């Protein structure tokens, strides 16, 4: 089996690339989805987050990720406290998924904070998706982020140079979807699927 870490700056197109690898035959897991599951109502993670950040972050009984994001991306200490709650649970969930893999499987794990969490050594192969800053900002604005929030989130992440330093392959996502898919297909055939 092959465990691939897929990272990149926010707004660069990681999820799009993950979906393309899934179309090509990879199994995919999104760290953000595992993180959401780690703090669902009824979980110990939910209780810890509420104890740390108070019920002000709730909307209709659920953690409002936008409210929580606005708090933690303004305050590095609060972000570290949230990560200390979520990251161990995400790592455990990933370990359980990896145990269920079969020989020959290619797992693409979408992990925005690969560099920041020191997770590079956990992967057989690392891909980073990068994009021009204007394109990234445009994509974040389309998601409803304002400029201040987008810039804070970008600043909270590792730099492009830091991601590229640990990557086996860099995908530049500044063209159209057809070009991006063609690049994913080349990587799949020559490097990911070829290793099976």
C-alpha positions in Angstrom: 0.0 0.0 0.0 1.1 3.6 -0.5 0.2 6.4 2.0 0.3 9.8 0.2 0.2 13.1 2.1 -1.6 15.8 0.1 -1.0 19.3 1.4 -1.0 22.9 0.1 -1.9 26.4 1.1 -5.5 27.3 1.8 -7.3 28.0 -1.4 -4.7 26.3 -3.6 -7.0 23.4 -4.6 -6.2 20.4 -2.4 -9.7 19.2 -2.4 -10.0 19.4 -6.1 -6.8 17.4 -6.5 -8.0 14.8 -4.0 -11.2 14.4 -5.9 -9.2 13.9 -9.1 -7.0 11.2 -7.5 -10.2 9.5 -6.3 -11.5 9.5 -9.9 -8.2 7.8 -10.9 -8.6 5.1 -8.3 -7.1 6.3 -5.0 -8.8 6.0 -1.7 -9.1 9.5 -0.1 -9.5 10.9 3.4 -9.8 14.5 4.3 -8.2 15.5 7.6 -10.8 18.4 7.9 -13.6 15.8 7.9 -11.9 13.8 10.6 -11.4 17.0 12.6 -15.1 17.8 12.3 -16.0 14.3 13.5 -13.6 14.6 16.4 -15.7 17.5 17.9 -19.3 16.4 17.0 -21.9 16.8 19.6 -21.8 13.9 22.1 -18.1 13.4 21.6 -15.4 14.0 24.3 -13.8 16.4 21.8 -16.9 18.5 21.7 -17.0 18.7 25.5 -13.4 19.7 25.7 -13.8 22.4 23.0 -16.8 23.9 24.8 -14.9 23.8 28.2 -12.1 25.7 26.5 -14.0 28.2 24.4 -17.4 28.4 26.0 -20.9 27.9 24.6 -20.6 31.2 22.7 -19.2 29.2 19.8 -22.4 27.1 19.5 -25.1 27.6 16.9 -28.2 25.4 17.3 -26.3 23.1 19.6 -23.4 22.5 17.2 -19.9 24.1 17.1 -20.0 26.9 14.7 -16.7 26.5 12.8 -16.8 30.1 11.5 -17.1 31.5 15.0 -14.4 29.2 16.3 -12.2 30.0 13.3 -12.4 33.7 14.0 -11.2 33.2 17.5 -8.3 30.8 16.8 -7.0 32.6 13.8 -6.6 35.8 15.8 -4.8 34.1 18.7 -2.0 31.6 18.3 -2.3 30.3 21.9 -6.0 29.6 21.4 -5.2 27.9 18.1 -2.7 25.7 19.8 -5.2 24.7 22.5 -7.8 23.7 19.9 -5.1 21.7 18.0 -4.2 19.9 21.2 -7.8 18.7 21.5 -8.3 17.8 17.8 -5.0 16.5 16.4 -4.6 13.4 18.6 -8.2 12.4 17.8 -7.6 12.9 14.1 -4.3 10.9 14.2 -6.1 8.0 15.9 -8.9 8.1 13.3 -6.3 8.0 10.5 -4.4 5.1 12.1 -7.7 3.1 12.3 -8.4 3.8 8.6 -4.8 2.8 7.6 -5.3 -0.5 9.5 -8.3 -1.3 7.2 -6.3 -0.9 4.0 -5.5 -3.8 1.7 -2.2 -4.5 0.0 -2.0 -2.4 -3.2 -4.3 0.4 -2.0 -3.2 4.0 -2.6 -4.5 6.3 0.2 -4.4 10.0 -0.5 -4.7 11.9 2.8 -5.6 15.5 2.4 -3.8 17.3 5.3 -3.6 21.1 5.3 -1.2 21.3 8.2 1.2 18.5 7.2 4.3 20.8 7.7 2.9 22.5 10.8 2.2 19.3 12.6 5.6 17.7 11.7 3.8 14.8 10.0 6.0 14.5 6.9 7.7 11.3 8.1 4.3 9.5 8.3 3.9 9.4 4.6 5.5 7.4 1.8 5.0 10.2 -0.7 4.1 13.9 -0.3 2.4 16.2 -2.8 1.8 19.9 -2.3 -0.7 21.9 -4.3 0.4 25.5 -4.8 -1.2 28.4 -6.5 -0.6 32.1 -7.1 -1.7 34.2 -4.1 -4.3 36.2 -6.1 -5.9 32.9 -7.3 -6.0 31.6 -3.7 -7.5 34.8 -2.4 -10.2 34.8 -5.1 -11.1 31.2 -4.2 -11.4 32.1 -0.5 -13.5 35.1 -1.3 -15.8 32.8 -3.3 -16.2 30.7 -0.1 -17.4 33.8 1.7 -14.2 34.8 3.6 -13.4 38.5 3.9 -9.9 39.7 3.1 -8.7 40.0 6.7 -9.8 36.4 7.6 -8.3 35.0 4.4 -4.9 36.7 5.1 -4.9 35.6 8.7 -5.5 32.0 7.6 -2.8 32.1 5.0 -0.4 33.7 7.5 -1.1 30.9 10.0 0.1 28.2 7.6 3.6 27.2 6.6 5.0 29.0 3.6 5.1 27.6 0.1 8.8 27.1 0.4 8.4 25.1 3.6 5.8 22.8 2.0 7.9 22.4 -1.2 10.9 21.4 1.0 9.1 18.3 2.2 7.2 17.4 -1.0 8.1 14.7 -3.5 6.0 16.5 -6.1 4.6 20.0 -6.5 1.4 20.6 -8.4 0.8 24.2 -9.6 -2.9 24.9 -9.9 -3.0 28.1 -11.9 -4.5 26.7 -15.1 -7.9 25.1 -15.9 -9.4 21.9 -14.6 -8.4 19.9 -17.7 -4.7 20.8 -17.2 -5.0 20.0 -13.5 -6.5 16.6 -14.2 -3.9 15.8 -16.8 -1.1 16.6 -14.3 -2.9 14.4 -11.6 -3.2 11.5 -14.2 0.5 11.8 -15.0 1.5 11.6 -11.4 -1.0 8.7 -10.8 0.3 6.6 -13.7 4.1 7.3 -13.2 4.4 7.5 -9.5 1.4 6.5 -7.4 -0.3 3.6 -9.2 3.0 2.4 -10.7 4.3 1.6 -7.2 1.5 -1.0 -6.6 
